[in-house]
Amino acid sequence: MARDPFVVIGGDAAGLSAASKFRREADREVIVFEKGQWVSYAHCGLPYFVEGSVERLTDLLSLSPSDIEDRGIDLRRGHEVVSVDPTERTVTVRTDGERFDQPYSELLVATGARATTGAFDASLDGVFTIHGLDSAAAVDAYLAPPGEYDRDRLGDGPVDDALIDHNAALDPPERVAIVGGGYVGIEMAEALTARGLDVHLFQRSDHVLPPFGAAVAERVEPHLDAQGVTLHTGTVVDELVGADRIEAVVADDSEGSEITRADSEAVDSVERSSTSNRAEPGDGERYPVEMALLGVGIQPNTELLDGTGVARGPSGAVRTDAYGRTTLPAVYAAGDVATARHAVTGAETWVPLGLTANRAGRAIGATVAGDPTPVGNVAGTAVVKAFDLECGRVGLVDEDVAADTGFDPVSETITAGSRSGYYPGGDETTVTLVADRRTGRVLGGAIVGRDRAAIRIDTLATAIEAEMTLNDLERLDLAYAPPFSPVWDPVLVAAKVVNGRLES
């Protein structure tokens, strides 16, 4: 008797990785339901499209619908799964005003996450989030004078024409408020500065990029300042003001330092230069702008599982085990909608990043095809570009967070050259390294610099996954040649210094 198909909900990183791997390994039907029209695209490339470094929106596509179908995958765009019946093993699908039930033998929920807007009125013209190709296209159109938008920038993809036409008809902005100094906020600050806007960046905590730690912020903040970005750290945006189109933001710097470690690894404040672009304090101050970019977070798309009794984890993400299985029979979850196991603490966590989604989807595809494959741990490994600076982080960077999870942390921050001192092109690389005092185990770290600094975080990510100690890390045989690294790579220097503290 033929089995029902493997059904995948979501046509992006996790979903299509699972479907592709499954079809390579099994001679069975797989159906992918995608409620939108865009599939298989690079979320992380959106700021670089807005900036202009990516020429066309469709350059961000990894696979076309025809490429996907050539892999033997039954891709159905414009099909929204609205509910799951785990007892009957069916999903209810809505398309073009019709509904039908689709049986499944196994189900993967890979519905991703969506940008949140908090309590802000995001319906005003000129207010945007950056999450999805249409959102980036809308921003791009908004930046052009009326009647002058180059639609060739969009390629031949399924753009929302009404959204593009509406924003292309509006007068372009001169000033923008970016709310949130995380990954999206920093990347969009660079992109919008490149497009000629006067950029104001508002961050609730005392530093931008809180998960990267104070040492990274101490280099990034003055660098943003030097590029003309006006920073408002320790400042809460209370309101977006406008009738139909945004006219101003109202912000208060008296509440800004409150941020929980659950939201982000908190860092201590540092002294700031008085001769900078940072705004002067002002309770409830009004800042005139013609554009607001909200980078205040994302939340997992789990609504279709409401009423199923599925277990949830941090941030409401779907709880999964080492193989991506949920608490529902034959139902898996992967990507931004699912939890994972933290490589350092062993605890359940939610880390919505691209590699995590692709890797977990591929593993689940293999498992459903008959080859049980773990989805792997996560360590929160991340990199971000802040104009000329490269930043990386992994594991537990904040000592208080490490202590809360049961470790006895010790950390040091060092600065070392990125190449041999006599070879041109080098730059100071700052490394923060955190280890456990009792065992010497590497717990986390952060890196910032101009010269290939970010990629060095992969050495620490590998050390964490292998549960290396400082002794192990210090003795790694890393490559050396003057154009690439000094004899002692900055990561090795950091390991030596922290290890010295343990031995003293």
C-alpha positions as CSV (number, residue, x, y, z in Angstrom):
1,M,0.0,0.0,0.0
2,A,1.4,3.4,-1.0
3,R,2.3,5.8,1.9
4,D,1.0,9.3,2.1
5,P,3.5,11.9,1.1
6,F,6.1,13.7,3.2
7,V,4.6,17.2,3.6
8,V,6.7,20.3,4.2
9,I,5.2,23.6,5.3
10,G,7.5,26.4,4.2
11,G,9.5,26.9,1.0
12,D,12.7,28.5,2.2
13,A,15.9,27.3,3.9
14,A,14.8,24.5,6.3
15,G,11.8,23.3,4.2
16,L,13.6,23.1,0.8
17,S,16.8,21.6,2.4
18,A,14.6,18.9,3.9
19,A,12.6,18.3,0.7
20,S,15.8,18.2,-1.5
21,K,17.6,15.8,0.8
22,F,14.6,13.6,1.1
23,R,14.1,13.3,-2.7
24,R,17.7,12.4,-3.2
25,E,17.5,9.6,-0.6
26,A,13.9,8.3,-1.0
27,D,11.7,7.3,-3.9
28,R,8.6,8.9,-2.4
29,E,6.4,11.9,-2.9
30,V,7.2,15.2,-1.1
31,I,4.9,18.2,-1.2
32,V,6.0,21.7,-0.2
33,F,3.3,24.2,0.7
34,E,4.4,27.8,0.6
35,K,1.8,30.5,1.4
36,G,3.7,33.2,-0.5
37,Q,5.2,33.4,-3.9
38,W,8.9,33.8,-3.0
39,V,10.9,30.6,-2.3
40,S,14.5,29.8,-1.6
41,Y,16.0,33.3,-1.0
42,A,18.7,34.8,1.1
43,H,17.2,36.8,4.0
44,C,20.7,38.0,5.0
45,G,21.3,39.7,1.7
46,L,18.3,42.1,2.0
47,P,20.3,45.0,3.5
48,Y,22.9,44.7,0.7
49,F,20.2,44.9,-1.9
50,V,18.9,48.1,-0.3
51,E,22.5,49.4,-0.2
52,G,23.0,48.7,-3.9
53,S,25.8,46.1,-3.5
54,V,23.3,43.5,-4.9
55,E,22.2,44.7,-8.3
56,R,18.8,42.9,-8.5
57,L,16.4,41.5,-6.0
58,T,16.3,38.2,-7.8
59,D,20.0,37.8,-7.4
60,L,19.1,36.8,-3.8
61,L,17.3,33.7,-5.1
62,S,19.1,30.4,-4.5
63,L,16.6,28.2,-6.5
64,S,13.8,29.0,-8.9
65,P,10.5,27.2,-8.8
66,S,11.5,25.3,-11.9
67,D,14.8,24.3,-10.3
68,I,12.8,22.9,-7.3
69,E,10.4,21.0,-9.5
70,D,13.3,19.5,-11.5
71,R,14.4,17.9,-8.2
72,G,11.2,16.0,-8.1
73,I,9.6,18.2,-5.4
74,D,5.9,19.1,-5.7
75,L,6.1,22.8,-4.9
76,R,2.8,24.6,-4.4
77,R,3.1,28.3,-3.9
78,G,0.1,30.4,-2.8
79,H,-1.0,27.5,-0.5
80,E,-1.3,28.4,3.2
81,V,-1.5,25.6,5.7
82,V,-3.9,27.0,8.4
83,S,-4.1,24.0,10.8
84,V,-2.7,20.6,11.6
85,D,-4.6,17.5,12.7
86,P,-2.0,15.2,14.3
87,T,-4.6,12.5,15.0
88,E,-5.8,12.2,11.5
89,R,-2.4,13.2,10.1
90,T,-3.8,15.8,7.8
91,V,-3.1,19.5,7.2
92,T,-5.8,22.0,6.1
93,V,-4.7,24.1,3.2
94,R,-6.2,27.4,2.0
95,T,-5.6,28.6,-1.6
96,D,-7.6,31.0,-3.8
97,G,-10.5,31.1,-1.4
98,E,-10.7,27.3,-1.3
99,R,-9.8,24.8,1.5
100,F,-8.8,21.2,1.3
101,D,-7.2,18.6,3.6
102,Q,-3.9,17.0,2.7
103,P,-2.9,13.7,4.3
104,Y,0.7,13.2,5.3
105,S,2.9,10.3,6.5
106,E,5.4,12.7,8.0
107,L,5.2,16.5,8.4
108,L,7.8,19.2,8.7
109,V,6.9,22.6,10.0
110,A,9.4,25.1,8.6
111,T,7.3,28.2,8.7
112,G,10.1,30.5,9.8
113,A,9.6,33.7,11.8
114,R,8.2,37.2,11.1
115,A,9.4,40.6,12.1
116,T,7.7,42.1,15.1
117,T,6.7,45.8,15.4
118,G,6.0,45.9,19.1
119,A,3.4,48.5,20.0
120,F,4.3,50.7,17.1
121,D,1.9,51.7,14.4
122,A,3.6,50.1,11.4
123,S,0.7,51.1,9.0
124,L,2.1,54.6,8.5
125,D,3.8,55.3,5.2
126,G,7.5,55.3,5.6
127,V,7.6,52.6,8.4
128,F,9.3,49.4,7.4
129,T,10.7,46.1,8.7
130,I,13.2,44.2,6.7
131,H,12.0,40.6,6.6
132,G,11.3,39.2,3.2
133,L,12.0,40.2,-0.4
134,D,8.9,42.4,-0.8
135,S,9.9,44.5,2.3
136,A,13.3,45.2,0.9
137,A,11.8,46.0,-2.5
138,A,9.4,48.4,-0.8
139,V,12.2,50.2,1.0
140,D,14.2,50.4,-2.3
141,A,11.2,52.0,-4.1
142,Y,10.6,54.4,-1.2
143,L,14.1,55.8,-1.5
144,A,13.7,56.9,-5.2
145,P,12.1,60.2,-6.3
146,P,8.5,59.8,-7.6
147,G,8.4,58.4,-11.1
148,E,12.1,57.6,-11.1
149,Y,12.3,54.1,-9.6
150,D,14.2,51.7,-11.7
151,R,12.0,48.6,-11.7
152,D,14.9,46.6,-13.4
153,R,16.2,46.5,-9.8
154,L,13.5,43.9,-9.0
155,G,14.4,41.4,-11.7
156,D,11.6,39.1,-12.9
157,G,10.4,37.7,-9.6
158,P,6.8,37.7,-8.1
159,V,7.0,41.1,-6.5
160,D,4.0,42.8,-4.9
161,D,3.4,45.4,-7.6
162,A,0.8,47.4,-5.6
163,L,3.3,47.7,-2.7
164,I,6.1,48.8,-5.0
165,D,3.9,51.3,-6.9
166,H,2.6,52.8,-3.6
167,N,6.1,53.4,-2.2
168,A,7.6,54.6,-5.5
169,A,5.0,57.3,-5.7
170,L,6.0,58.9,-2.4
171,D,8.6,61.6,-1.8
172,P,11.9,60.0,-0.7
173,P,13.1,60.5,2.8
174,E,16.0,62.5,4.0
175,R,16.2,61.3,7.6
176,V,15.6,57.8,9.0
177,A,15.2,56.5,12.5
178,I,16.4,52.9,12.9
179,V,14.8,51.4,16.0
180,G,17.1,48.6,17.3
181,G,20.9,48.3,17.3
182,G,21.1,44.5,16.5
183,Y,22.1,42.8,13.3
184,V,19.5,44.3,11.1
185,G,19.8,47.8,12.6
186,I,23.6,47.9,12.1
187,E,23.4,46.5,8.6
188,M,20.6,48.9,7.6
189,A,22.4,51.9,9.1
190,E,25.3,51.2,6.7
191,A,22.9,50.6,3.8
192,L,20.8,53.7,4.3
193,T,23.9,55.9,4.9
194,A,25.2,54.6,1.5
195,R,21.9,55.8,0.0
196,G,22.5,59.3,1.3
197,L,20.1,59.4,4.3
198,D,20.7,61.1,7.7
199,V,20.6,58.0,9.9
200,H,19.6,58.0,13.6
201,L,20.0,54.7,15.4
202,F,18.1,54.1,18.6
203,Q,19.2,51.3,20.9
204,R,17.4,50.5,24.2
205,S,20.4,49.1,26.0
206,D,23.7,51.0,26.7
207,H,25.4,49.4,23.7
208,V,24.7,48.4,20.2
209,L,25.1,44.7,19.3
210,P,24.5,43.5,22.9
211,P,25.2,39.8,22.2
212,F,28.7,40.7,21.1
213,G,29.8,42.2,24.4
214,A,31.2,45.6,25.5
215,A,34.6,45.2,23.7
216,V,33.0,44.9,20.3
217,A,30.6,47.9,21.0
218,E,33.5,50.0,22.1
219,R,35.0,49.8,18.6
220,V,31.7,49.7,16.7
221,E,30.1,52.8,18.2
222,P,32.8,55.3,17.5
223,H,33.2,53.8,14.0
224,L,29.4,54.3,13.4
225,D,29.8,57.8,14.7
226,A,32.7,58.5,12.3
227,Q,30.6,57.3,9.4
228,G,27.9,59.9,10.2
229,V,25.4,57.7,12.1
230,T,23.9,59.5,15.0
231,L,23.6,57.0,17.9
232,H,21.0,57.2,20.7
233,T,22.1,54.4,23.1
234,G,20.2,53.8,26.3
235,T,17.2,55.3,24.6
236,V,13.7,53.9,24.3
237,V,11.6,54.9,21.3
238,D,8.1,55.5,22.7
239,E,6.1,56.5,19.7
240,L,6.0,56.9,15.9
241,V,4.2,60.1,15.1
242,G,2.3,60.9,11.9
243,A,-1.1,61.1,10.3
244,D,-0.7,59.0,7.1
245,R,3.1,59.2,6.8
246,I,5.6,59.1,9.6
247,E,6.7,62.6,10.7
248,A,8.8,61.9,13.8
249,V,9.8,59.5,16.5
250,V,9.5,60.3,20.2
251,A,12.3,58.8,22.3
252,D,13.2,58.8,26.0
253,D,16.7,58.2,27.3
254,S,15.6,57.8,30.9
255,E,14.4,54.2,30.5
256,G,16.9,52.9,28.1
257,S,19.3,50.8,30.2
258,E,16.7,48.2,31.1
259,I,17.2,45.1,29.0
260,T,16.9,41.5,30.2
261,R,19.6,38.9,29.6
262,A,16.9,36.7,28.2
263,D,16.4,39.2,25.4
264,S,20.1,39.8,24.9
265,E,23.4,39.4,26.7
266,A,23.6,42.7,28.7
267,V,26.9,44.6,28.7
268,D,28.2,47.3,30.9
269,S,28.1,50.9,29.8
270,V,31.3,52.7,28.8
271,E,32.3,56.4,28.7
272,R,31.4,58.0,25.4
273,S,33.1,61.0,23.7
274,S,31.3,64.3,24.0
275,T,32.5,65.3,20.6
276,S,30.4,62.9,18.5
277,N,27.2,62.4,16.7
278,R,25.5,61.0,19.7
279,A,22.4,62.9,20.6
280,E,22.1,65.0,23.8
281,P,19.8,63.6,26.5
282,G,16.2,64.7,26.4
283,D,13.1,63.1,28.0
284,G,10.5,62.4,25.4
285,E,12.4,64.2,22.7
286,R,10.9,64.5,19.3
287,Y,13.1,63.6,16.3
288,P,11.7,64.6,12.9
289,V,12.1,61.8,10.3
290,E,10.5,60.7,7.1
291,M,11.3,57.0,7.5
292,A,11.5,54.5,10.3
293,L,13.1,51.1,10.1
294,L,12.0,48.7,12.9
295,G,14.5,46.1,13.9
296,V,13.0,45.2,17.3
297,G,13.0,41.4,16.9
298,I,11.2,38.4,15.3
299,Q,8.8,35.8,16.5
300,P,8.3,32.2,15.3
301,N,5.3,31.5,13.1
302,T,3.6,28.8,15.1
303,E,-0.1,29.7,14.8
304,L,-0.9,26.8,12.6
305,L,-0.1,24.4,15.5
306,D,-2.4,26.1,17.9
307,G,-4.8,23.6,19.5
308,T,-2.5,20.6,18.7
309,G,-1.0,20.5,22.2
310,V,2.6,20.7,20.7
311,A,5.2,21.6,23.4
312,R,6.8,25.1,23.1
313,G,10.1,26.3,24.2
314,P,11.9,29.7,24.5
315,S,10.1,32.6,22.7
316,G,7.2,30.2,22.0
317,A,9.2,28.3,19.4
318,V,8.3,24.6,18.8
319,R,10.2,22.3,21.1
320,T,12.3,19.7,19.2
321,D,14.6,16.9,20.1
322,A,18.0,16.0,18.7
323,Y,16.4,14.8,15.5
324,G,14.1,17.7,15.0
325,R,11.0,15.7,16.2
326,T,8.3,17.6,18.0
327,T,6.1,16.2,20.7
328,L,3.5,15.3,18.1
329,P,3.7,11.9,16.3
330,A,5.5,12.1,12.9
331,V,5.7,15.9,13.1
332,Y,9.1,17.6,12.8
333,A,10.1,21.3,13.0
334,A,13.2,23.2,11.8
335,G,14.6,26.6,11.2
336,D,13.4,29.8,12.8
337,V,10.2,28.2,14.1
338,A,12.1,25.5,16.2
339,T,14.2,25.2,19.3
340,A,17.7,23.6,19.4
341,R,20.2,22.4,22.0
342,H,22.9,24.9,23.0
343,A,26.4,23.5,22.5
344,V,27.8,25.1,25.7
345,T,25.0,24.8,28.2
346,G,23.1,21.8,26.8
347,A,19.9,23.7,27.4
348,E,17.0,24.3,25.1
349,T,17.5,27.6,23.2
350,W,16.1,29.5,20.2
351,V,18.7,30.8,17.7
352,P,17.1,31.8,14.4
353,L,20.0,31.9,12.0
354,G,20.5,30.7,8.4
355,L,22.9,27.8,8.8
356,T,20.9,26.4,11.7
357,A,17.8,26.3,9.4
358,N,19.6,24.7,6.4
359,R,21.5,22.2,8.5
360,A,18.4,21.1,10.5
361,G,16.3,20.8,7.4
362,R,18.8,18.6,5.6
363,A,19.2,16.4,8.6
364,I,15.4,15.9,8.9
365,G,15.1,15.1,5.2
366,A,17.7,12.3,5.8
367,T,15.9,11.1,8.9
368,V,12.5,10.9,7.2
369,A,14.1,9.1,4.3
370,G,15.3,6.4,6.6
371,D,18.8,7.6,7.8
372,P,18.4,9.0,11.3
373,T,20.6,12.2,11.4
374,P,20.9,14.6,14.3
375,V,20.2,18.2,13.6
376,G,23.2,19.3,15.6
377,N,23.8,21.8,18.4
378,V,23.9,25.6,18.1
379,A,26.3,28.0,19.7
380,G,24.9,31.3,18.5
381,T,27.7,31.7,16.1
382,A,27.1,35.0,14.2
383,V,29.0,37.7,12.2
384,V,28.0,41.2,11.2
385,K,29.5,43.9,9.1
386,A,29.5,47.4,10.5
387,F,30.8,49.6,7.7
388,D,34.6,48.7,7.7
389,L,34.5,46.7,10.9
390,E,33.8,42.9,11.0
391,C,32.3,41.5,14.2
392,G,31.9,37.9,15.3
393,R,30.5,36.2,18.4
394,V,29.9,32.6,19.6
395,G,28.8,30.8,22.8
396,L,28.6,32.6,26.1
397,V,30.1,36.1,25.9
398,D,28.7,37.7,29.0
399,E,30.2,36.5,32.3
400,D,27.0,37.0,34.3
401,V,25.1,34.8,31.8
402,A,27.8,32.1,32.0
403,A,27.6,32.2,35.8
404,D,23.8,31.9,35.7
405,T,24.1,28.7,33.8
406,G,26.5,27.1,36.4
407,F,29.9,28.0,35.1
408,D,32.7,29.9,37.0
409,P,33.7,32.2,34.1
410,V,36.9,34.1,33.6
411,S,37.4,36.3,30.6
412,E,40.0,38.6,29.0
413,T,40.0,41.0,26.1
414,I,43.2,41.3,24.1
415,T,44.2,43.3,21.0
416,A,46.7,41.8,18.5
417,G,47.7,42.4,14.9
418,S,45.8,40.6,12.1
419,R,49.0,40.1,10.1
420,S,52.7,40.2,10.6
421,G,53.6,43.8,11.7
422,Y,55.9,44.4,8.7
423,Y,53.3,43.3,6.1
424,P,50.9,45.9,4.8
425,G,47.2,45.8,5.2
426,G,46.9,44.6,8.8
427,D,44.7,46.0,11.5
428,E,44.2,45.6,15.3
429,T,42.0,42.7,16.1
430,T,40.2,42.7,19.4
431,V,39.3,39.3,20.9
432,T,37.3,38.6,24.0
433,L,37.6,35.0,25.3
434,V,35.5,33.4,28.0
435,A,36.4,30.1,29.7
436,D,35.4,28.1,32.8
437,R,37.8,28.6,35.7
438,R,37.3,25.1,37.1
439,T,37.7,23.1,33.9
440,G,39.5,25.5,31.5
441,R,36.7,24.8,29.0
442,V,36.2,27.4,26.3
443,L,32.7,28.9,26.7
444,G,32.6,31.7,24.2
445,G,34.1,34.7,22.6
446,A,33.8,37.8,20.4
447,I,36.0,39.4,17.8
448,V,36.1,42.7,16.0
449,G,38.5,44.3,13.5
450,R,38.9,45.4,9.9
451,D,41.1,42.7,8.5
452,R,39.3,39.3,8.2
453,A,38.4,39.4,11.9
454,A,34.9,37.9,11.6
455,I,36.0,34.6,10.0
456,R,38.3,34.0,13.0
457,I,35.3,33.3,15.1
458,D,35.0,30.0,13.4
459,T,38.1,28.8,15.3
460,L,36.3,29.5,18.6
461,A,33.1,27.9,17.2
462,T,35.0,24.7,16.5
463,A,36.7,24.8,19.9
464,I,33.3,25.1,21.6
465,E,31.7,22.2,19.6
466,A,34.7,20.0,20.4
467,E,34.5,21.0,24.1
468,M,38.2,22.2,24.0
469,T,40.0,23.6,27.0
470,L,42.2,26.6,26.9
471,N,45.2,24.3,26.7
472,D,43.7,22.6,23.6
473,L,43.0,25.9,22.0
474,E,46.4,27.4,22.8
475,R,48.1,24.4,21.1
476,L,46.2,24.5,17.9
477,D,48.4,24.4,14.8
478,L,46.9,27.4,13.1
479,A,48.3,28.6,9.7
480,Y,50.9,31.3,9.6
481,A,52.2,33.4,6.8
482,P,52.8,37.2,7.0
483,P,50.0,38.2,4.5
484,F,47.4,36.2,6.5
485,S,48.3,36.1,10.2
486,P,51.1,36.8,12.7
487,V,52.9,33.8,14.1
488,W,50.6,33.9,17.1
489,D,47.0,34.3,15.7
490,P,44.9,36.7,17.8
491,V,42.8,33.8,19.0
492,L,45.9,32.0,20.2
493,V,47.1,35.1,22.0
494,A,43.7,35.4,23.8
495,A,43.9,31.7,24.8
496,K,47.4,32.3,26.2
497,V,46.3,35.3,28.2
498,V,43.2,33.7,29.7
499,N,45.1,30.5,30.4
500,G,47.7,32.6,32.2
501,R,45.0,33.9,34.6
502,L,44.0,30.3,35.4
503,E,47.6,29.3,36.1
504,S,48.5,32.3,38.2
